[in-house]
Amino acid sequence: MSETEHEAAAGGTAGAGPTDGTGAGRRRLGVGMVGYAFMGAAHSQGWRTVGRVFALPVDARLAAVCGRDGAAVRAAADRLGWAAADRLGWAAAETDWRALIARDDVDLVDICTPGDSHAEIAIAALDAGKHVLCEKPLANTVEEAEAMAAAAERAAARGQVAMVGFNYRRVPALALARRMVAEGRLGTLRHVRLTYLQDWLVDPAFPLTWRLRKDRAGSGALGDLGAHIVDLAQYVTGEAVAGVSALTETFVRERPLLEGTSTGITAAGVAGQAGTDGQAGVAGQTGADGGGQVRVGAGLVTVDDAAVFTARFPSGALATFEATRFAAGRKNALRLELNGSDGSLAFDLERLNELFFHDHTEPADSSGFRRILVTEPGHPYLEAWWPPGHGLGYEHTFVHQARDLLHAIATGTAPEPSFADGLSVQRVLAAVEESAAKNAVYTPVGGRPHARVNSRAETGAHIA
Ligand SMILES: NC(=O)c1ccc[n+]([C@@H]2O[C@H](COP(=O)([O-])OP(=O)(O)OC[C@H]3O[C@@H](n4cnc5c(N)ncnc54)[C@H](O)[C@@H]3O)[C@@H](O)[C@H]2O)c1
């Protein structure tokens, strides 16, 4: 461990504790990242940029990145900024995540791998005294998520921090929406409406990648896209989903199996741009045609293609959720609308600098939805960016995520979303699967007290 990193270690943990915040003798925190395809590229961009935009009492140092193929991970280290000019690429690359965790120059482990490895890596890193950032969904099962939340709680007592990568909380317009709801601008909440629509599985020739396998991904559109909108609904409203009625469907049950595609990607082409490591990466290069790879047969899709569910909130508000990769023409349409007694808010990720607000207390003849351009210095995260009107994009959410995590570590405060928040989302996903298996029977979300749950929700009396 370097001298500065020794300074950063407090009480045997990695970099917890307050700083003077002056910039002089700023602490350095070594980041080690596992996985370097789609999310790996996005997180790398966040780590590279955060210290150049936000004034922070801790500097992130890109220490090392981990994959499974030596040559590919070295190339990724080079491409994504992990191999600093004064170090050879090999010094910044590991092929075993256990070796990454064991490195003295790694204080924070950033997990950008598929869900089947989240629990093992996160718990090992926390038990080794490291801070952890873990991509969503937190895990593939509630049991794994419970073990991770317990490990995070133990680690918190030692001053460590664990955060889940629900990056959409860091879209300034959505952080503003939360602020406006908390300020009571909508009055009593009646409707919470979220959809997350993509279309990259419409073509039945799209290959069977890890995202279509339950053993790797846990679930399909539900865990991938549904997890985001459940977290957002809970974040923006400040309430926990009490219970759900759900339907799920797998529209295309068999897909081409390509040579080497035992793991896989996100939307076609995206991970390909980010680079691959010879296993997950194979599918990363593919479009629907598999990018010229050899078809070796067909395989069963073992996850949902779409999930649709209604839900109750403890306050009595009703919610609807829809997550699908079959919405032809919709690329990344995460949409939210809230209706309250005093007004409404509407947001679309494909226009992410804008938040629409209707103030229902204004005279009817002049009221209506108006566009708030969320680029003012007083808006969340905007104080560090460009003059008003010079908008932000998807990648900025990862810079904001890095900022919030470093801030939590430097100040010794609990991060949001915590592993407990990730567990709470996991419980909603499990309730959705349970309800869908019973053809939409209302299913309370397990494992949490429902302080203000509408009594009908408890009894399931509203079931159609
Ligand atoms: N926050 C978001 O908006 C968002 C978007 C996409 C994906 N994700 C999440 O990020 C995670 C990764 O998704 P992705 O799209 O980046 O996938 P991907 O297939 O593009 O990349 C996965 C990476 O993990 C590596 N990997 C897999 N198993 C490994 C192991 N045992 N050891 C070392 N490396 C290993 C692969 O080689 C690859 O580099 C998933 O949990 C996914 O749900 C989040």
The ligand as a Tripos MOL2 file, in Angstrom:
@<TRIPOS>MOLECULE
LIG
   44    48     1     0     0
SMALL
NO_CHARGES

@<TRIPOS>ATOM
      1 N1        -26.5880    0.4020  -14.2520 N.am      1 LIG1
      2 C1        -26.9780    0.1160  -15.4840 C.2       1 LIG1
      3 O1        -27.6330    0.9060  -16.1440 O.2       1 LIG1
      4 C2        -26.5840   -1.2090  -16.0790 C.ar      1 LIG1
      5 C3        -26.5800   -1.3840  -17.4720 C.ar      1 LIG1
      6 C4        -26.1570   -2.6040  -17.9750 C.ar      1 LIG1
      7 C5        -25.7730   -3.6270  -17.1210 C.ar      1 LIG1
      8 N2        -25.8320   -3.4370  -15.7790 N.ar      1 LIG1
      9 C6        -25.4250   -4.5070  -14.8510 C.3       1 LIG1
     10 O2        -24.0080   -4.5970  -14.8740 O.3       1 LIG1
     11 C7        -23.5900   -5.9490  -14.7210 C.3       1 LIG1
     12 C8        -22.7330   -6.3240  -15.9180 C.3       1 LIG1
     13 O3        -23.4770   -6.1080  -17.1070 O.3       1 LIG1
     14 P1        -22.7500   -5.6920  -18.4830 P.3       1 LIG1
     15 O4        -23.8310   -5.1890  -19.3700 O.co2     1 LIG1
     16 O5        -21.5770   -4.8330  -18.2300 O.co2     1 LIG1
     17 O6        -22.3030   -7.1140  -18.9850 O.3       1 LIG1
     18 P2        -21.2080   -7.4670  -20.0760 P.3       1 LIG1
     19 O7        -21.4870   -8.8170  -20.5740 O.co2     1 LIG1
     20 O8        -21.1000   -6.3360  -21.0480 O.co2     1 LIG1
     21 O9        -19.8530   -7.4950  -19.2190 O.3       1 LIG1
     22 C9        -19.6240   -8.4340  -18.1930 C.3       1 LIG1
     23 C10       -18.1600   -8.4250  -17.8300 C.3       1 LIG1
     24 O10       -17.9500   -9.2700  -16.7120 O.3       1 LIG1
     25 C11       -16.8460  -10.1160  -16.9700 C.3       1 LIG1
     26 N3        -16.9280  -11.3210  -16.1430 N.ar      1 LIG1
     27 C12       -17.9320  -12.2010  -16.0720 C.ar      1 LIG1
     28 N4        -17.6520  -13.1410  -15.1340 N.ar      1 LIG1
     29 C13       -16.4370  -12.8190  -14.6140 C.ar      1 LIG1
     30 C14       -15.6070  -13.3800  -13.6220 C.ar      1 LIG1
     31 N5        -15.9750  -14.4840  -12.9740 N.pl3     1 LIG1
     32 N6        -14.4210  -12.7750  -13.3380 N.ar      1 LIG1
     33 C15       -14.0510  -11.6620  -13.9830 C.ar      1 LIG1
     34 N7        -14.8060  -11.0690  -14.9440 N.ar      1 LIG1
     35 C16       -15.9700  -11.6520  -15.2560 C.ar      1 LIG1
     36 C17       -16.9490  -10.3650  -18.4510 C.3       1 LIG1
     37 O11       -15.7740  -10.8950  -18.9780 O.3       1 LIG1
     38 C18       -17.2630   -8.9400  -18.9530 C.3       1 LIG1
     39 O12       -16.0930   -8.1690  -19.0110 O.3       1 LIG1
     40 C19       -24.8620   -6.7620  -14.5980 C.3       1 LIG1
     41 O13       -25.1450   -6.9520  -13.2360 O.3       1 LIG1
     42 C20       -25.9100   -5.8840  -15.2420 C.3       1 LIG1
     43 O14       -27.2190   -6.1160  -14.7460 O.3       1 LIG1
     44 C21       -26.2050   -2.2570  -15.2570 C.ar      1 LIG1
@<TRIPOS>BOND
     1     1     2 1
     2     2     3 2
     3     2     4 1
     4     4     5 ar
     5     4    44 ar
     6     5     6 ar
     7     6     7 ar
     8     7     8 ar
     9     8     9 1
    10     8    44 ar
    11     9    10 1
    12     9    42 1
    13    10    11 1
    14    11    12 1
    15    11    40 1
    16    12    13 1
    17    13    14 1
    18    14    15 2
    19    14    16 1
    20    14    17 1
    21    17    18 1
    22    18    19 2
    23    18    20 1
    24    18    21 1
    25    21    22 1
    26    22    23 1
    27    23    24 1
    28    23    38 1
    29    24    25 1
    30    25    26 1
    31    25    36 1
    32    26    27 ar
    33    26    35 ar
    34    27    28 ar
    35    28    29 ar
    36    29    30 ar
    37    29    35 ar
    38    30    31 1
    39    30    32 ar
    40    32    33 ar
    41    33    34 ar
    42    34    35 ar
    43    36    37 1
    44    36    38 1
    45    38    39 1
    46    40    41 1
    47    40    42 1
    48    42    43 1
@<TRIPOS>SUBSTRUCTURE
     1 LIG1         1 GROUP 0 **** ****
